[in-house]
Each structure stands twice: as C-alpha cells, then as structure tokens.
Amino acid sequence: MSASTESPVTDPDLVDPPPPVDDDGGDGEGDDGGRGPGWWVASPPWAKAFVAGGLALLLVLVGVIGGIEIGRATGETYGPAEDSIDVGFLQDMVVHHDQGVQMAVWARTNTADPQIRQIAFDIESTQTSQTGRMEGWLTLWGQPTTPPGGQYMAWMGMPTAAMPGMASADDLARLRAATGREMDVIFLQLMLRHHQGGLPMMQAAATGASVPAVRALAQSMVTSQTAEVGTMTQMLTDRGAAPLPAPDPHAGMSMPGMPMN
C-alpha cells in the first residue's frame, strides 16, 4: 500500500500568532492607520523636557497677566465712592492747594523780606507734599484728580462754581505787578483769605471722611493753617496793614434750579 498524501494543517487555532506591534518605534503599521507612533512617544527626552518647560512658563505668564487684569478691574472699584466726602474733599483741595503754591512760589522768589520768604517757603513745601499724597490716593481709587465739570464743594451739600477765598485773576495780576512792601502785603492778604476759605472744607473732611488717612490729613491741614492764619495776621499788623474781609463760605453757591456761572 502506498503512503497517502495529506494536506497541511490549516486550523487557525493551531497557527502561530502574529508578532506584537511595537508602539515604541519602528516603521511598521500600528492601530493608528499606518501613521506610525505619536509625536510625543517618538520625541527624544530633550524635546519632551523643552515642551514641558514651555507649558509651565506659559501657565505662569497666564497667571501673571490674569492677576494684573484682576487688579485693574478691582482697582476701579476700590476706595471711597465718587460722591464721597473723601473724594470730593481731595479733588477740591488739589485745586485749592495749586493756587496756594503758585502764590507762595511767586512771593518767595520776588520778596526781599526774610519773614515773607520763610512763610512762603513753608506753605509751598507743605502744600506741594500734601498735593502729591492727595493725587496719589485719587489715582489709586481710579478717580479724577480734579472735580469733574468744575463744580466744587458738592460733597458738602454746597455746590459752587468758585471755592471761597480763592484769588481772582485780577488779584493774581495785582500780586505780580507789585514790588517791595506792597507785594508782601498783597501776598499776606491773599494767602490769609485763601486759608480762611479752605478751613471749613478741611474741618468738614477731618470729621466726615471715611478713610482714616484722609481724616488725619485734613486735621493736619486744620492745625497748620490755623497757626499760619495767626502768623500772617500778625505779620500784616507789623507792616501797618489789615486783612481783607473774610470770605463768605456761601459765595458762589448754586441755589436749587439756578445754573452755576
């Protein structure tokens, strides 16, 4: 009997399985449709470190920028309200001090009297420093450094187009045109009236402001300017002159239904 020929076994269960897919490299086709391994898996260690560091830096920058934007947003609402005593007083006093400093600088640089030069210097330096503080607070609170619309003392319930005691354009022209003793007297008269006009505003803020630092500043103004009023009054007497009439605190006040000038 001749040996019979048999077909090779083709049972799939008995065939060796295919080799596993190497996900870490190679050029074989994987489960991703023939595109090879992902870019992160195939990247060298230094590239992975570079990308990770870049992402960390980006997150830090996003946090910093976010913090700045939050600070800007909250800064606009930080501090007293626009119609508060604090804001109104500081805005008005910036304008009031500005004129006081102008007159003091003129007197200091044009007088030959050592006493006039000294008090002018004291007023100039004190009010310049105070103006810097007031403008800094207003800027921090996101408020204008001067009253909007040129309306003063609204925070006191006395809206007016001109604060009491402020020198007029004609007053300032007289000061600049005068010389010698005449200029000294005009300066003392204008500055004395200027102080008298500002004192009620300072007193109101010293008791009514909500921010302790604003109350303290206003009270320091009351103390120093009250002393300067006494000094300038005596200086006028020593020079044979008299103070100007005290300013009317209600001068220029707008009445209900009456537009301001």
Secondary structure, DSSP 8 states (H G I E B T S, - for coil): -----------GGGS-------TTS-SS--TTSSS-S-HHHHS-HHHHHHHHHHHHHHHHHHHHHHHHHHHHHHHTT-SS-TTSHHHHHHHHHHHHHHHHHHHHHHHHHH---HHHHHHHHHHHHHHHHHHHHHHHHHHHTT--SS-GGG-BSGGGT--BSS-TT---HHHHHHHHH--HHHHHHHHHHHHHHHHHHHHHHHHHHHHH-SSHHHHHHHHHHHHHHHHHHHHHHHHHHHTT--------TTTTB--TT----
